[in-house]
Amino acid sequence: MENKFLTFIRPYLSFIDNGHLYRKPFSWLYTIIAILNLILPIFILIRAIDSRIFKSSGEFIAVFIIVWIIIAFASWISFQLWWDRKSKIIDTSGEGDEFVATPVFSHLIQTVGEWLGTWLAIVGFGSALFTTLILGDKGYFLSRQIGLDFLQSGVLQIILMPVYGFLIIVFARFLAEQFRALASIANNTKNK
C-alpha cells in the first residue's frame, strides 16, 4: 500500500542510506577544524601575553617568537590539509554503496593522523631545536608558559619528534586503509 501517510519518511531514509547524512556533516566538521587551526596561534599568543612571557629575559622572548612563528606555519599547513580534505570526504562512498559510514570514519582517522603527525613533526622538531640551542635545559619553562607542556627540548627530542610525526601518519593511514578495504570488499561483494 503506497500512501503518503506511510511513505513520507522515504526521502529521509534515502538521505541516511546513501551516506549524505555522514559525509556532509563531516565536511562541516573539517571546515571547523581548519578554522580552529588558524585561530590556534592567536590563542597561544594571548596565553603567552597573559603569562607575561614578554616580561621574561630576552632569550625567552626570542625563542618564544621563533616557536610562535613555527606554530603559525604548522597551523597554516594544518588549515590547508583540513580544507583540502573537506571536499574529498564527499567522495568517500558512491551511489548504491551499502557501507557508507565506514569510509567516512576511515577518512577522518586518516586526516587526523596526517594533521597530528605533520603538526607534531614541524612544531616538535622546530621548538626542540631552537629551545635546545638557545635556552638549553630552561626550554621546559617556555613550553609550560605557553601551555604546550608536551614540547620538550633536548637533542633526543630534535630527533624523535619527526619520527613520532612520521609514525603517527603511517599508523593512521594503515588503520584508515584497513577500514576502507573492508568496506570496499563488502560493497563489491554485494554488487556481484
Secondary structure, 3 states (H helix, E strand, C coil): CCCHHHHCCHHHHHHHHCCHHHHHHHHHHHHHHHHHHHHHHHHHHHHHHHCCHHHCCHHHHHHHHHHHHHHHHHHHHHHHHHHHHHHHHHHCCCCCCCCCHHHHHHHHHHHHHHHHHHHHHHHHHHHHHHHHHHHHHHHHHHHHHCCCCCCCCCHHHHHHHHHHHHHHHHHHHHHHHHHHHHHHHHHHHHHC
